[in-house]
């Protein structure tokens, strides 16, 4: 996107409780187009509710899902937001299919500049064609699809089939240390042995496992809570996670996901 392609100056608001993430997003927006004006960066549901009560809506809202004082969906149950929303999240388990079904865009952290630019371009096309969806009804659909899941008892996969020495083996979920995707997806058990699986995507696996027990540490790794020995923080904000009984293996967690990882550890 270049300044010539903009039809007007875009005014944006960011709701994000991680200062570094908010700063990076703001810098990405300025790099994509200097005409994008960030009106405010809000770090909580409370500050966001107060801001919307006293200001005109922006053209677009960038909104993290998990905030320090709650889930951003709660904000939209208390106030009516009519502007387009781009959700940003490090939480793959938040039923991302619902965002597509409700015509809302979302970006997984760490935010990729090309994906951000594509999302902005889509909203520009909507504006130019005067076809921006009615956000209140879109949000109602989103909340309807997402929120019941918090109250339903979902059955998660308790065992996994793997290939081992000419035989099919059955691995209980509690014995899994992690899943890793290379050319294919491997399952590593607590003693360090690796087995080939038939799964093709990490997203498929995430739908099957309990998010209280498994964490998507990065694009290649799905980690079991019981396998975590500890972690070390780098000056960049990234975490190096050590695995029980497998001293030669460390797993990187990006700075964008570091806070979510610490919350997951409890």
Secondary structure, 3 states (H helix, E strand, C coil): CCHHHCCCCCEEEEECCCHHHHHHHHHHHHHHCCCCEEEEEECCHHHHHHHHHHCCCCCEEEEECEECCEECHHHHHHCCCCCEEEEEECCCCCCCHHHHHCCCEEEECCCCHHHHHHHHHHHHHHHHHCCCCCHHHHHHHHHHHHHHHHCCCCCCCCEEEEEECCEEEEEEHHHEEEEEECCCEEEEECCCCEEECCCCCHHHHHHHCCCCCEEEEECCEEEEHHHEEEEEECCCCCEEEEECCEEEEEEEECHHHHHHHHHHHC
